[in-house]
């Protein structure tokens, strides 16, 4: 078949045993199709492939897509699948725009659409420094995921004017928390911390953690709580007393809101939280195809293309396969999300 300027193949986790993946896959596909419908006619040809959330199936789908004329892969979602696809696509220098937020898989021909924890930490650190909070103590669970977030936080905070003065960990249980908190509190105070960076999310230890911190001598009126995850997900989390006044990052609310309205108008239901990434992936492909044709879709061209704007705000790819995103700094006041610093529409120098 003829190769059009932007011939994209969307690898989605439909067909997986977990029904939640089917919901995500459907929303990603609808968002991508919405972007195609809004692009200049003929710029992007989109075809979707099921991966069943399996690395082997993902590789087969990518190879089939390439044989059928694809010059860029949008997806997959899961890190192990994206890494697998990146491996089989590397010899043809085909870019893989993954929806995963695991920066360990980024690089070579795998580029990340999702915001990274390094990026979140950098945005939080810059804001904290501007507010006079310069000595942060990181608290994380003893899990592979949260240890990776801790490491990303250390990297992201570097150069922001904020110093990591220590870290403390706990086993992921009520008993583990109560056993570890006395030592964590003593260490944070001894280190002269003025803020606490928490890696847990609201589906894990975060609600219990913020509820217990004041009881162990780390109250929010003395230490600024900051989160590496969203404090407003699910929306019911905004009513948690321990999260009131805490700082966290989120995408620019204006473009996300506008995308949600168009998605609902087109599909009759609200998009999944990850859907804007698929929409923005197609926008990137269309913009690069318009400017440079297929030559603009290589990993090298995308990494040097500069800033893009989409439903998730302003972002650009970095040479290491990660990205820099302009994020808003938010807090919760009286159970309501309040924006403290709006995401910028311009990106300054950051990363490589």
Helices and strands as residue ranges (DSSP letters): E 6-12, H 19-38, E 44-50, H 55-67, E 72-74, H 79-89, G 90-92, E 96-98, G 103-105, E 110-112, H 117-130, E 135-141, H 144-157, E 163-170, H 174-190, E 195-198, H 206-213, G 214-216, E 224-227, G 235-239, G 241-243, E 248-250, H 253-267, H 275-292, G 293-297, H 299-303, E 308-310, E 313-317, E 323-325, E 328-333, E 336-341
